[in-house]
Amino acid sequence: MPRNLDMTALRSFVTVAEAGGVTRAAGILNLTQSAVSMQLKRLEEALGLSLLDRSSRAIALTSAGEQLKSYAQRMLVLNDEIWGKLTATEYEGELSLGVPHDIIYPNVPKILKKFAAEFPRMQVRLVSAPTRALKAMFARGECDMILTTEDRPDADGESLIELDLVWIGAMGGTAWHERPLPVAFCSNCIFRPDVIRALDKAGIDWDMIVESELDNAVEAAVSADLAVHAAVPDNLPPQTERIDHGGVLPALGTTQVNLYHQRPDDPVHGALAEIVRSAYRNG
């Protein structure tokens, strides 16, 4: 049956080993010498081992004590890290992260999970909105940090990754063969103007069959094979797929995922920004 080590006794043991004696260790630990000695005795009795060589005037470690010291130091570091993370009140509060719906997956859940593990007393309020709306909220101070999909970031943003922009339609759909080409975009979709310009430049007639501010209305039309749409390939709506049009539709180029944050010098905000960078740049 597993048995548990006494962390208080381990701390006393390590302190004695590092300080070179019970008297100095007692001062460091703010305990009496007898209390430290009793903890060492309990630890030796629990392990059934002699940890200190008391045959000479100076305290030295036995071979078992040397081995325990190495383990105990690592255990104490982990113990102190746990207490620091879970009880530190300086990292309490809320911050808001804005993300366009089409890049929430696959990275944002991993980002939120890792941040929550490192800062369990911080709450992240996730805001999902189109890039233009998020940038307006950020400018008004309503979001602490945002991710955007744009050709390039503004001066106060940074590019994290470049992604292909592709045509998507219903699985096995045929809407992309129709002319005029039925397309569906939210009225505030940042990809919409560039897609329309690409169609006009290619001489392809098109018909905007969905006029909505809601992403799910666009997704419903596309998955029903009533229209086509443009998206980044990593997060396609259900029942849709990348269209293998063989050059019939114009190439749409790329878009960048960009990061903006209000307080780069704040340690918590900086930590979240670094988690975001790592998720997008390292996968």
N, C-alpha and C positions, 0 to 999 in steps of 0.2 A: 504494500500500500504506500503511495507517495507520501512523503513528509515535507513540511515546509520549513525553510530556514527563517530565522528571526532577523529581519532586516536591520533592526536597531543594534543587535549584537554584531552583525556583519559590519555595520558602519563603525562601531567601536573598534573592532578588530583591525579594519583597514586604517583607521586613524592612528592606532597604536603602532602599526607596522610602518606607516609613513612618518610619524613623528619621532619614532625611536624610543618610545617609553610611555608608560601609563600616565605619569604626571603631566607631561605636555599634552597628551591626547585628552585628558580630562579637562584641561583648560580650553582646548579647542572646541570640545563638545559641550562645554558648560555643565559638566557633571562632576560628581565627586570621584576621587580615585577608587573608592570602594565600589561605587556603582559600575564603573568601567571594568574593574576586575571581576565582578560578579557576572557581567555580560560575557566576558571572555570565557569564564569557567562554564557557563551554561552552553555556550557554543561548542566548546570542546567536549562536554558531556553528551550533547545532542549528536555530534558526529562520531564520538568514540575515538577521537584523535587528539594527539598533543600538537598544538599549533605554534606554541612559543617555546623556545629553548631558554629556560630560566637558570641554566647552570652557571652562567657568568653574570657579571654586574650589569652589562648592557643587554637589553632584550633583543633576541634574534629569532628569526622564523625557522621552524623545522621545514623539512622538504614538503610535508603536507600543508604547512602554513603558507609556503611560497606558492603552491598550486592554488590554494583557496584564495589567496590575495588576488591573483589574476582574475579568477571568476568573480569574486566579490566586487572588484572595481567596476567590472562591466555591468553587473547587476545594479550597483548603486547609480551608475550613470543613467541606465534605463529607468530606474525608479524615479530619479530626480526629473528626468525628461517628462515622464508621465504626469507627475505632480505639477510640473511647470505648465504643461499644455492644458491640462484639464481644470486647473484651479486659478490660472493667471487671469485676474480681472482686468488687466490693462488691454486685453484683447477681447473685450465684450462689445457687442453692438451689432449693427446691420449695415450692409452695403448692397448696392443694387448693380446687377449685371444685365445689360441689354444685349440681346442676340437675335438676329433675323431667324425666322422659323426654319429656313432651309439649310442652316448650318448648325442647328442644335445637335443633330446627330452626325457623326458618332462621338464627337469629342466633349461636348458640354457636360453630359452626365459624369464622365470620368473626371473632368475638372472640378465639378461640384463635390464629388465624393472625396477626392484628394484634399481639397481645401477644408472640408468639414473634419477630416481626420486630423489635420494640422492645427486647425483653429475651431475646436468644437463649440466655443461660446460665441462665435460669430455666426450671424444669420445672413444668408445670401438671398436677396429677392430677385428672382429671375424675371426679366421683362422681355417679352417676345413681340417684336414689331418690325416693320420694314426699315431698311437702312436710313432713308430720309427722316422718318419719324424718330428713330433713335438718335440721329445726329442733332435734331432739334431739341430733344429731351436733354441730351448731353450739354448742349449750349446753354440751356436754362438751369443746369445743375440738378436735374431730376434723376440722372443716372450717374453713378460713380465711375462706371467703366462700361464700354460698349465694344462689341465686335461689329464690323460692317463688311459688306461685299461691295467693292468699288474698283474702278480701273486702277486707281492709285490713292494712297492716303493723303489727307491734307497735311499741312506742316506740323500739326500737333499730334499726328498719328504715326503708327509704324506698320509696315507690311509684315505679315506673318507667313503667308504662303500664297502661291498663285495656283488657281484651279481652272480647269477647262470649263467652258460654258457649252452645254450640249442641248440639242433638241430632244424633248421627251414626248411620249404619247402613251396611249393605252397599250397594254400588253397585246401584241399581235394586231394592233390597230391599223386602220387604213386612212385615218383622217388626213395624214400628211400628203396623201396623193391628190386630195381635192384642190380645186381652184375655183374661186379664190380660196386661199389657204385659211382654214378656220383657226384662229389663235385665241388664247385666253391668258390674260394678265390682269393682276390687280392694277387699279388706277395709279397707285403709288409705287409700283414695282420698279426698282432701279434698273432692271435689265430691259424693261419695255422699250424705251426710246432707241437703244442701240439695236435691238432685234428688228424693230420696224424699219430703221435705216438700212439694215442689212438686206431685208426683203425688198425694199424699194430699189436699192442699188442692184440687186439681182434681177429686177424686173418681174417679181412674183407678186401677183395680186393677193391681197389678204383681207380677211374680215374679222374684226374683233367681236367675238360672239359672247364674251363675258365682260361686263362692266361692273366690278365689285371692289370693295375695299377688303374683302375677306379671302384669305388664302384657301380656305376649304371649299369655297365656291369654284375657284379655279381648278383645284384638284379634282372636284367631282366631275366637272366638264371634261377634263383631260382623261380621267380614268374611264369615263363612259364612251370614249372615242368620239367625242364631239368637237375636239379641238386639240391643238398641240401647244406646247409651252417650252420655255427655256429654263434650265436649272443647272446647278452643279451636280456632278454625277454621284457624289458620296451619300446623298440623302434624298433619294427619289420618293415621291408620294406612293402610297399603296396602289397596287394594280397598274403601275406605270413602268415604262422602261425607256432606255435610251434608244432613239430611232436610228436604225442603220439605213440611212437614206442614200448612201453611195454618192454623195455630192449633189443630189437633186436640190437640197436645201442649202442655203449659204452657211459657211463657217461662221461661228459666233465668237471666236477668239477666247480670251480668258478673263477672269476676274480675280481680284485679290481679297483675301480675308485680312482686315486691318484692325488694329487695336488702338483704342483711345482710353486714357484714364486720367481722372481729375487730380489725383494726389500721388504722383510717382514716388515722393519721398516718404510717404507713410509706410511703415513696415508691413502692415497687414495688406494694404492695397498692392504694395510692391510684391509681396509673396503670391497673391492671387494672379497678378500680371505674369509672374515668372511661371506659374503653373499653366497658365493659358499659352504662353510662348512654347513651353515644352510640349504640350499636347499637340499643337499644330505643326511645329517644326520637326519633332522627333517621332510623331505618330503614336 
